Amino acid sequence: MKNLRLCDMKPNDKAVIKAVESDSPAIKRMKDMGIESGEEIICLFKSPFADPTAYRVNDVTIALRKNDCADVIVSLCEKNGGTDEGV
């Protein structure tokens, strides 16, 4: 499996959230929006300067700033270079 930070995903990458490594207020708000371990997340697109980036999780589209999602670890699905074929 290829693990990386959520903010390092590229548009159209699909991944599974593996860990959320912070208790900051921003992370708590992200958890309220569905950013939790085990959830599938897709990077939809990045703004012209790559901040913020749009993601889809639990059929909801959210825009997150790079510094807010740097502590979220994801594992890319196989078609994106990872090894989880059925995710």
Backbone bond lengths (Angstrom), bond angles and torsions (degrees), N, CA, C in turn:
res aa  C-N    CA-C-N  psi(-1)  N-CA   C-N-CA  omega(-1)  CA-C   N-CA-C  phi
1 M - - - 1.453 - - 1.520 109.67 -
2 K 1.301 115.07 140.81 1.453 119.06 177.39 1.522 108.57 -100.31
3 N 1.323 116.02 110.33 1.460 121.11 178.88 1.514 109.87 -94.63
4 L 1.316 116.21 141.58 1.455 121.98 175.72 1.513 108.92 -155.55
5 R 1.312 116.15 173.07 1.456 120.81 178.81 1.529 108.77 -79.09
6 L 1.303 116.05 148.20 1.459 121.10 179.63 1.524 111.23 -54.32
7 C 1.306 117.60 -40.38 1.465 121.13 -177.74 1.526 112.79 -68.13
8 D 1.334 118.38 -12.63 1.464 121.86 179.58 1.526 113.39 -95.20
9 M 1.324 117.65 -0.23 1.461 120.12 177.27 1.523 109.42 -67.11
10 K 1.321 115.30 152.31 1.461 122.05 177.49 1.528 109.11 -105.48
11 P 1.337 117.61 156.76 1.464 119.42 177.98 1.529 111.75 -52.10
12 N 1.313 115.64 138.53 1.470 126.56 -178.39 1.519 113.88 77.24
13 D 1.330 119.19 -2.29 1.464 120.61 173.78 1.522 109.32 -69.38
14 K 1.332 115.30 140.79 1.462 122.35 175.53 1.517 107.22 -118.40
15 A 1.326 116.89 137.09 1.459 120.59 -176.44 1.520 109.84 -148.25
16 V 1.333 114.21 169.87 1.456 122.22 173.29 1.523 106.53 -114.34
17 I 1.319 116.48 133.33 1.463 120.97 179.30 1.525 108.04 -71.80
18 K 1.320 115.95 124.98 1.468 121.46 -178.72 1.518 112.97 -99.45
19 A 1.333 117.69 -38.56 1.460 120.22 -176.46 1.517 110.36 -157.39
20 V 1.316 114.55 149.88 1.457 122.09 172.37 1.521 104.96 -121.31
21 E 1.343 116.06 111.40 1.460 120.85 -166.79 1.526 114.40 -104.61
22 S 1.313 117.96 39.89 1.455 120.96 -179.87 1.514 108.93 -157.30
23 D 1.310 116.28 157.71 1.459 121.81 174.59 1.524 110.85 -118.74
24 S 1.325 117.17 24.57 1.462 121.02 -178.97 1.532 110.00 -65.33
25 P 1.327 116.85 158.87 1.474 119.26 177.15 1.530 112.64 -57.18
26 A 1.328 117.20 -35.06 1.473 120.22 179.08 1.529 110.34 -64.95
27 I 1.317 117.68 -41.28 1.467 121.33 179.08 1.522 109.96 -65.77
28 K 1.316 117.42 -40.36 1.465 119.70 178.28 1.519 110.49 -61.18
29 R 1.312 117.88 -39.41 1.471 121.69 178.11 1.525 110.17 -67.87
30 M 1.334 117.16 -39.74 1.461 121.06 178.36 1.522 110.71 -63.00
31 K 1.326 117.44 -38.94 1.466 120.82 177.01 1.522 110.54 -62.24
32 D 1.327 116.92 -37.44 1.465 120.49 176.38 1.522 111.04 -62.41
33 M 1.340 117.48 -27.64 1.463 122.12 -179.66 1.527 112.39 -89.35
34 G 1.341 118.32 -1.43 1.455 120.85 175.79 1.512 115.93 110.92
35 I 1.324 118.26 4.06 1.464 121.30 178.56 1.532 107.09 -80.12
36 E 1.325 116.20 90.36 1.465 123.47 -177.76 1.518 110.01 -135.37
37 S 1.308 117.46 152.78 1.463 121.72 176.79 1.516 110.17 -54.72
38 G 1.343 115.90 136.97 1.451 122.13 177.93 1.521 114.32 93.22
39 E 1.311 118.47 -13.91 1.465 121.57 -179.08 1.525 110.31 -81.84
40 E 1.328 115.62 145.22 1.459 120.90 175.59 1.521 108.55 -85.47
41 I 1.333 116.27 140.12 1.463 121.47 -178.74 1.528 109.26 -137.17
42 I 1.318 116.29 143.08 1.461 122.21 179.94 1.520 107.94 -123.53
43 C 1.321 116.54 133.30 1.461 121.78 173.84 1.528 106.50 -83.64
44 L 1.312 116.85 116.04 1.460 120.70 -177.11 1.526 112.03 -84.57
45 F 1.321 117.18 -56.06 1.462 120.54 178.61 1.516 110.30 -165.71
46 K 1.325 114.57 159.94 1.459 121.74 178.39 1.521 108.67 -111.71
47 S 1.316 116.16 147.16 1.455 120.31 176.27 1.532 108.41 -69.53
48 P 1.325 118.72 169.44 1.468 120.68 -175.61 1.529 115.12 -52.52
49 F 1.314 117.93 -32.78 1.466 120.15 178.37 1.525 111.58 -106.51
50 A 1.329 116.37 19.34 1.473 124.75 176.39 1.520 113.48 63.78
51 D 1.309 117.79 22.58 1.458 120.35 178.50 1.517 109.12 -153.93
52 P 1.314 120.63 108.97 1.455 128.00 8.66 1.533 112.85 -87.08
53 T 1.335 113.90 176.48 1.459 122.55 176.68 1.524 108.04 -121.29
54 A 1.328 116.20 142.17 1.466 120.95 178.45 1.523 109.83 -94.54
55 Y 1.323 115.77 134.48 1.465 123.38 178.40 1.515 108.51 -128.37
56 R 1.336 116.36 156.40 1.460 121.84 173.48 1.524 107.57 -119.60
57 V 1.320 115.34 124.22 1.460 122.50 176.35 1.529 107.31 -140.63
58 N 1.318 117.19 132.67 1.472 122.61 -179.63 1.533 111.74 53.33
59 D 1.336 116.75 43.59 1.467 122.59 178.93 1.526 113.72 61.07
60 V 1.317 117.18 21.95 1.461 122.57 177.62 1.526 107.96 -122.54
61 T 1.325 116.69 135.36 1.458 120.94 176.31 1.520 108.52 -97.12
62 I 1.334 115.50 128.18 1.464 120.83 179.53 1.525 109.04 -130.30
63 A 1.312 116.46 149.51 1.465 122.14 176.13 1.523 107.52 -111.18
64 L 1.337 115.05 127.75 1.466 120.42 -177.28 1.516 110.54 -126.80
65 R 1.308 115.64 142.55 1.461 120.97 175.63 1.526 109.23 -79.47
66 K 1.313 115.39 150.97 1.461 121.82 -175.77 1.526 111.69 -56.07
67 N 1.314 117.68 -46.21 1.467 119.13 -176.93 1.525 112.36 -68.74
68 D 1.338 118.13 -22.87 1.462 120.60 178.70 1.522 112.85 -78.09
69 C 1.333 117.65 -25.78 1.468 118.83 -176.41 1.533 113.08 -111.69
70 A 1.323 117.47 12.35 1.465 121.01 179.60 1.528 112.74 -68.23
71 D 1.334 117.98 -21.17 1.465 121.15 -178.29 1.527 113.18 -96.84
72 V 1.329 116.68 12.23 1.460 121.28 177.30 1.529 107.93 -103.62
73 I 1.323 117.12 121.03 1.461 123.01 -178.79 1.524 108.63 -100.04
74 V 1.340 115.44 131.28 1.460 121.23 -179.86 1.522 109.78 -125.79
75 S 1.320 115.58 161.24 1.458 122.47 175.80 1.521 107.38 -119.79
76 L 1.335 116.39 118.92 1.457 120.81 -178.43 1.519 111.47 -66.44
77 C 1.319 116.10 146.30 1.460 121.97 174.49 1.520 109.13 -75.39
78 E 1.328 117.54 161.80 1.466 122.58 -172.53 1.518 113.56 -55.06
79 K 1.319 118.72 -43.07 1.453 119.81 -176.42 1.527 112.45 -62.99
80 N 1.342 116.29 -12.92 1.468 121.75 179.32 1.519 111.36 -107.16
81 G 1.313 118.68 8.97 1.453 120.27 179.34 1.510 114.45 110.23
82 G 1.344 117.90 -5.80 1.458 120.95 177.68 1.516 109.64 -88.23
83 T 1.338 116.83 -159.41 1.466 119.39 -177.98 1.520 112.97 -128.20
84 D 1.310 120.87 6.33 1.458 122.41 -179.56 1.515 109.97 -92.54
85 E 1.330 117.43 92.52 1.452 121.25 -174.21 1.525 112.92 -66.17
86 G 1.303 119.18 -42.38 1.448 120.48 -171.70 1.516 116.11 -89.55
87 V 1.271 119.62 12.53 1.471 121.54 -176.03 1.497 111.17 -81.78
